[in-house]
């Protein structure tokens, strides 16, 4: 990333993609800004002008931004703004963001693969809410959707970031070769799926009896 002192009008624009509503949102923003201040101080030790920070918090329009901004720190040293919209699309003008980051959000797909809901397709994910213990066709369907979404995310950020800007992504990963049945979260989802299936059967049974 280029020297922070070269930013237009000494305003550094930071974007958090997938901010949600929890307190970790502002903890992450604080750590990012502290690192950038340290970088500016080390590169420009004799300057008397400090950059100002404009932080954009992004999530889907259905996100509870009221709850998010209710917990906005009163002693913050940045200007805050909410940006509703899918981060799989463009959200900012061209070359306007200096630093962008996304923490544990990019694993949420833009939509469920259509083929996993089609009864006659080999990728039909019958009786499951996750891809663990499913067929390879199901795994491939989710992998294809993720590749498409990730490509759209990176393409959008490539346009929005200033030349020399930085993008940081923090998300879960699976070692190559690990069986999907060994994924801890997958085991949890399998259990949840089993419970939900039993509940749905019970609801259907009670509906038939009562009707």
N, C-alpha and C positions, 0 to 999 in steps of 0.2 A: 504494500500500500504506500502511496506517495506521502511525502511529508504533510502532516496535518496543517502546517502553517500555510500551505499553498491553497487551502480551501477557499472558495469564493466568499468574500466578506467575513472570513473567519467563522462561518457557520458550518458545523459538522452535522450532517443528517444521518441518523441511525434508524434502521427499521428492524422491528422484531416481528417475524412472520409466524403466526400461530401462538399469539400471546396468552390465550385463555383468560382466566379470571383470578388465578391464585397469586399469593404473595411472591412466589418465585419469579414472577414476571419482572418485578421491580428490583429484586436481588440481582438478576441477570443483567438488567440495564445498568445498575450501579457498577458492577464489575467491569462491564464493557467500557463505560465512560472513565472509570479510574485508570484503566489500562491506556486509554487514548490520551488522557491528561499526562500520564507519565511519559508517553512517547513524545508528546509535544514539548514537554519540559526538557527532556534529554536532547531533543534536536534543536530547540530554540531557547537556550538557557538565558539569553540576554533580552528576550522580548518582554515588553511590559503588557502586551495585549494577549489575553487568553481567549481561546475559541469559545463560542457558545454552542450548545448542543440542542438539536431538535430531534426528539425521539418519536417515531411513529409506531404505534401498537396495532398490529393487524390480526384480524381473525374473521371468521364468517359473520355475516350480518346477524345470525341467530345468537352469536356470542353475547353474554351479559356484560356489555361495556359499562353499564351503570355500576355494577358491583366492582368491576376492575378499577374504575376511576374514583370510587368512594374510598378505596384503600391507597390512593395515590399519595406518596410521602409528601408531607407539607414542607419539609426542608430540602426538597429535591433541587438539584442544580441544573435542570434541563427543562425545556419546553415540551409538553406532551400533547399528542394528538392521536385520536382513534381513526383507524382506516378499515372499514368493513369491506369484505370481499374475499374471494377465493385466491389464495396465493399461487394457484396454478394459472392465473391470468396476470396481465400487466396491471399494476396498481399505482405506479408512480411515473412521472415524466421521464423522458430519456436523460440519462447521465445526471441524475439528481440525488442519488443515495451514495454516501461514502462508505458506510459499513452496514452490512445486512447479516442477520443471523436467524437461525431457526433451531429451537431446542425441543426435541422429542415431539415433533408435530408432523414431519414429512411422511411418517408411516401411515398417516390417515389418507386413504385414497380419495380421489375426487368423487368416485362412485363405485359401487360393487360391480364386478364384471358381469355383463349381461348373461353370458353363457352358463354361469353357475346357477342361474334361476330358470333355465330352460329344461323342461322335463326330458326331452329326447336327446339332449346333448351329453356326450361323455363327461363333460365338466360339471354336470349338475351336482351340486353339493348337498344332497339330500340328508336331512337330519343333523346338519352341522352348522355352527355359526363361525367356524374358523377353518383354515386349510390343513391343520394338523390331522394326521390319520386319514386324510383324504387321498384320492387318486392323483397321479401325476398330472392329469388333465386339469384338475382343479388348481394345483400348485402353479402350473404354467399359466393359467388364466389370470391368477392374481399377480404373478411375476410380470406378465405382459402389461397389465393395467398399471402396475407400479412404474415400469420403465417408461410408459407413455406419460404418466403424471410427472415423474422426475424430470423428463426431458422438457416438458412445458414449464416447470418451475425454473429450471436453469436457463432456458431461453428468455423468460421474462426478466430474470435478474440480470442477465447479460446486457439487456437494453437499459435497465434502470440504474445500474451502477456506473459511477464516474470512472473514467480511465484510471486504472491503478487501484480501484476500490477493492474491498474485500468481502467475501461471503464465507460464513462459518455455519456448518450444519452439524448438529449433534443428534444422533438417533441410534436406535438399537441396531444390532447386526447379528448375523448368524455365521459361524465359521463354516468354510467350505467343507462339504462332506458330512456335516452333522444331520442325522435323520430328523425330519420334521417332528416326529413323535417324541423326540428328546427335548424339544423346546419347552422351557418351564412355563412360560406364559401360554403356550399351546395346550399344555396339560390342564391349566386353569380354565381355558376356554372350552375344552372338551367337557369338563365337569359342568360348567355353566350351561353348555348346550344341552347336555343330558337332562339337567333340571328343567330347562325351559321347554324341552320336548314333552316331558312328563306333565308339566303344568298345562301345556296346550291340549294334550290328550284329555286331561281331567276337565278342562273347560268345555271341550267339545262333548264329552260324555254327559256332563251335567246339563248342557244345553239340549241334548237329545232327550234326556229323561224328563226335563221340565216342560219340553214342548209336546 
